[in-house]
Amino acid sequence: MNGHSLGYSGNHTDANGFPFGVRYRKLILRSLIKYETYTLDNGLTVVLHHDPKRTVVAVNVLYKVGSRNDPPGRTGFAHLFEHLMFAGSENVPDFDDALQLAGGENNAFTSADYTLYHETLPAANLETALWLESDRMRQLLFSEKSLKTQKKVVVEEFKETCLEEPYGDLYHHLNELVYKVHPYRWPVIGEKFEHIEEATLADVKDFFYRYYRPDNAVLSVAGGFQPDRIREQIAEWFADIPASSPDHLRPELPVEPEQKETRRKTVRADVPSPVIYLNFRTPGRLHPDFPAIDILCFLLGTGRSSLLYRRLVRDGDLFAEVSASHNDSLDSGAILIDARPAEDADYADARAALFSTIREMKENGVSQEQLDKVINRLEQSNHYKTISVVSRATELAFYASLGQPEMINTELDRYLSVTVEDVNRVAREYLREELLSEVEYLVEEEENEGMEE
């Protein structure tokens, strides 16, 4: 499960994927995360979470722009822009150096839906982060030199991860199979590296003034800041940054038509072994079924107690690896299954067993006992997750970008209200063949039957 679902991750787990030493309770008592939110006159959404016990602050700036907003013929541009944001602004020639001098660290990532920049530093140096983020929001340093440098970096990244690694072009094949009109049809890194090579400084400026404006952003601050001064500090650095202008409107995205048929593609390539990737299309992040689908993915293919692992790896010896995850993009999601047959397994038999196990989940469903174990694990995971002030800042920025910052306190309740009937219903609803897109990689030198159930 990816992004901002209440996922199930962590290294301190037993053979079933649950934390060691935990005596599960039906309900873990938790305190609500207190926050306040407001909007500056220029449209910047601000979310504040004060924790007086912290000696650090986490500062996040989320821009509501991702690869789905890449301009025509410039796929991968949102990702390129993430790199450009560290190449200097009007008063800051080197972002990283300035932050490190204040004892801070930072990172950033681009998704299909948004781009997030985050810093952690001593609370006493909060204004350094506010200055740095406001300076590059106000006026990025546009130069042919920095553009040329970052284009080279991104193109090399594309070649290394997509062209030179086995299965590296998976999401090029899979996304274009699933989506026909929506810009999710290319991966975050872009459709082709030539789109990045051809990017101009004019493209950069247009993208900046269209998407990197305060009215398209969220600023979240969490930690040990001074609550009586924080609003004044934010206003000092951000209030006079101009909002979007009428000549830089943000276009509406096309709506992907309903999928009504199974779609399949075979890729013969220089890969070490065959692999099967299945994508069952699901609704977007805010759909009421989202929590039940998330739990279904865990029970289907996360950890050694999951159905896919028990049937195909532990008991069947047909697969070396198999897992299920939940793509939680805003406009449309997916149940993703990644399966690598065992080296000595018959490929056709393995593939047939994979689909048979998926049908078993649809037909037999899950039990109350299985659901209770997941809920207990979920509560424990969420408890540890909310301890981190960095996680709190990130979650608040994300939920505020959806216009629902209260979800930081209500999202867990959505999961706790999921019933066995809900999980079994979404299994029948979304594990349907007409919602399936499949990409199989076959070893180039081999002849396989493939695509037979």
Secondary structure as GFF3:
##gff-version 3
##sequence-region A 1 453
A	DSSP	beta_strand	36	39	.	.	.	ID=ss1
A	DSSP	beta_strand	45	50	.	.	.	ID=ss2
A	DSSP	beta_strand	56	63	.	.	.	ID=ss3
A	DSSP	three_ten_helix	67	69	.	.	.	ID=ss4
A	DSSP	alpha_helix	77	84	.	.	.	ID=ss5
A	DSSP	alpha_helix	95	101	.	.	.	ID=ss6
A	DSSP	beta_strand	105	110	.	.	.	ID=ss7
A	DSSP	beta_strand	115	122	.	.	.	ID=ss8
A	DSSP	three_ten_helix	123	125	.	.	.	ID=ss9
A	DSSP	alpha_helix	126	138	.	.	.	ID=ss10
A	DSSP	alpha_helix	144	158	.	.	.	ID=ss11
A	DSSP	pi_helix	159	163	.	.	.	ID=ss12
A	DSSP	alpha_helix	170	178	.	.	.	ID=ss13
A	DSSP	three_ten_helix	183	185	.	.	.	ID=ss14
A	DSSP	alpha_helix	194	197	.	.	.	ID=ss15
A	DSSP	alpha_helix	201	211	.	.	.	ID=ss16
A	DSSP	three_ten_helix	214	216	.	.	.	ID=ss17
A	DSSP	beta_strand	217	223	.	.	.	ID=ss18
A	DSSP	alpha_helix	230	238	.	.	.	ID=ss19
A	DSSP	three_ten_helix	246	248	.	.	.	ID=ss20
A	DSSP	beta_strand	263	269	.	.	.	ID=ss21
A	DSSP	beta_strand	275	282	.	.	.	ID=ss22
A	DSSP	alpha_helix	290	301	.	.	.	ID=ss23
A	DSSP	alpha_helix	307	309	.	.	.	ID=ss24
A	DSSP	pi_helix	310	314	.	.	.	ID=ss25
A	DSSP	beta_strand	319	327	.	.	.	ID=ss26
A	DSSP	beta_strand	333	341	.	.	.	ID=ss27
A	DSSP	alpha_helix	347	364	.	.	.	ID=ss28
A	DSSP	alpha_helix	368	387	.	.	.	ID=ss29
A	DSSP	alpha_helix	389	401	.	.	.	ID=ss30
A	DSSP	alpha_helix	407	416	.	.	.	ID=ss31
A	DSSP	alpha_helix	420	430	.	.	.	ID=ss32
A	DSSP	three_ten_helix	433	435	.	.	.	ID=ss33
A	DSSP	beta_strand	436	443	.	.	.	ID=ss34
###
